[in-house]
Amino acid sequence: MFEAFWRETGDAAEIVIPGWQTMSYFSDVTNVCWFLEPGFDHEVRRLHRLVGNAAVDGYHVLVGTGSTQLFMAALYALSPPGADEPMSVVSTAPYYSSYPAVTDFLQSGLFKWAGDANAFNGDTYIELVCSPNNPDGSIREAVLASETGKAVHDLAYYWPQYTPITRRADHDIMLFTVSKSTGHAGTRIGWALVKDRGIAQKMTKFIELNTIGVSKDSQLRAAKVLKAVSDGYELAAEGKQGHHHHRLFDFGRRKMVERWSMLREAAAASGIFSLPEETSDYCNFTKEMAATNPAFAWLRCDREDVEDCASFLRTHKILTRSGSQFGADPRYVRVSMLDRDEAYDIFIKRLASLK
Amino acid sequence: MFEAFWRETGDAAEIVIPGWQTMSYFSDVTNVCWFLEPGFDHEVRRLHRLVGNAAVDGYHVLVGTGSTQLFMAALYALSPPGADEPMSVVSTAPYYSSYPAVTDFLQSGLFKWAGDANAFNGDTYIELVCSPNNPDGSIREAVLASETGKAVHDLAYYWPQYTPITRRADHDIMLFTVSKSTGHAGTRIGWALVKDRGIAQKMTKFIELNTIGVSKDSQLRAAKVLKAVSDGYELAAEGKQGHHHHRLFDFGRRKMVERWSMLREAAAASGIFSLPEETSDYCNFTKEMAATNPAFAWLRCDREDVEDCASFLRTHKILTRSGSQFGADPRYVRVSMLDRDEAYDIFIKRLASLK
């Protein structure tokens, strides 16, 4: 979806890497995260300050091969090695389907998936809080609280194209990714903002053991892309002349508003689908009221005879992910709102035609 | 060490990535490894055919975030999920210090480190065969054999700058990395050649769960770098005019011969260090006899009063990794032979001065 935007920006987000550059494993041996490119660190902090979605002062920035690797790193860092039992990992349903899969695929003795946070009994746990939530777009807070419990905040979708920015988040561990903020999924770059130095060191150790650091090329590219986003707002604000300023979040918001409007119309036309209610709030970044426009639609099929919405849609050539994969009712499915225009248009036409 | 070479190659190994390129998670959905860039696949196969160090016909090429991720992927793929006991992972000592660390850091129920292959009793295991071996440069074959045992061949150093190419390796799973072949450690790109489709699928699944694929930017860069290496030989052989042809393996071999000669002189001058004997063989790639020039020196301190060589060297400002980390005698240390010229020269001077 963002490709059209980046085609317009010309060389502002282009990188050139000569054959001899960034050949070393190391970026800055004085940093806790010794494989973090300083330029990427700088642009991450700059963008958060511009958008106001997360605190960066007093935080360590860590880079990962996508935010999935940082999610695993956080589980590793928050699970003491000598415990009698693996640490319980929970999240309120419906939860991102990768959380249980990624937590359990290596059958770690350090941590294990323990399901819906609302059904959890105990004081020791890691609660995953995804806000806005994948798959249903809801704004979330931790539901558990204890002295020994920890939370990891997955804020991949906490950007102005998806939701009003209502506060500067300042949780202990916050995860972000260029995949959702700028659309560059292929670069596989995520970052974590981490308050505690010891946790930051353990997360860094995980990435050292898992992949001995993170692609320098992608860090350089991500830095350039984030710079282009910030420049689009800050240079324009300074009234810099000579070239057109491209504003990613404005572009993204326009697209999302348009797509959500198409989807709500199609669902209404069909008469058999319902969607989460639209909510809105004042956005501190845009300085105006804005509606939530989640990156995924959490679609419910209301037809009495359809118990498995994903199968029903599949027979009509619409591919979605079943609610059952998110710990929820299979009458629900998750639909991506970030596909290419052509694919999205076909999806809307097919959906509207169903009865 | 290779940086000087790549500074000479000009734009042959340079890449330019526009802001809109390779934004998707996907590279080729028809491939087992759906996140593998076809251009990288092509250049990997081309280079192996040129060098003759590994068979590629009938193999799947998989890409990983360095070969470490592919090593973990192989453990995952070769360890059945329903087993009573975790799979035993072994390697002949001295073995690469990361093998036990990477195998055990998540305390997986699927696999666990079981030490020196020569001391292992049992029929079910994964044997890691590193050849030429890290840390001692020896040429290795699997020492265990059983119906249910599996081997993973880590051939990171099986390139003409380090060793004569004596045969086209055709093992079930072979691991390589640009870090050691071309010197581009910072790109974090490794690849596996895998015979069995089912194993290739499981390894791909591991990378999907761990990092949802591998940086496209680094794959594009690695493809360009490997292409420059192959072009350096093939275009020259075709007598292409108009520009100078740079030959990576010739450059690497000259450097390694020079460094090993310096090291052997320094060890002899000190009188208290010994090194593995130099061996040589006919190299099918260069079509001449060639000595082994390992990427690491496995240095033994012969002084009676020194039981811990790494500590002894540290007091003389030489940083090495102790033999004990490789499952071996602490009278040994591993020294990197691939450092920058300045650092290597200082090491040699300090070593020669010890008595």
Interface residues (C-beta under 8 A of the other chain):
Chain A: F2 E3 W6 R7 T9 G10 D11 A12 A13 E14 I15 V16 I17 P18 G19 W20 T22 M23 S24 Y25 T65 G66 T68 Q69 M72 Y76 P81 S98 A101 V102 F105 L106 Q107 S108 G109 L110 S179 G183 H184 A185 G186 T187 R188 I189 F206 L209 N210 T211 I212 G213 V214 S215 K216 D217 S218 R221 K224 V225 A228
Chain B: F2 E3 W6 R7 T9 G10 D11 A12 A13 E14 I15 V16 I17 P18 G19 W20 T22 M23 S24 Y25 T65 G66 T68 Q69 M72 Y76 P81 S98 A101 V102 F105 L106 Q107 S108 G109 L110 S179 G183 H184 A185 G186 T187 R188 I189 F206 L209 N210 T211 I212 G213 V214 S215 K216 D217 S218 R221 K224 V225 A228
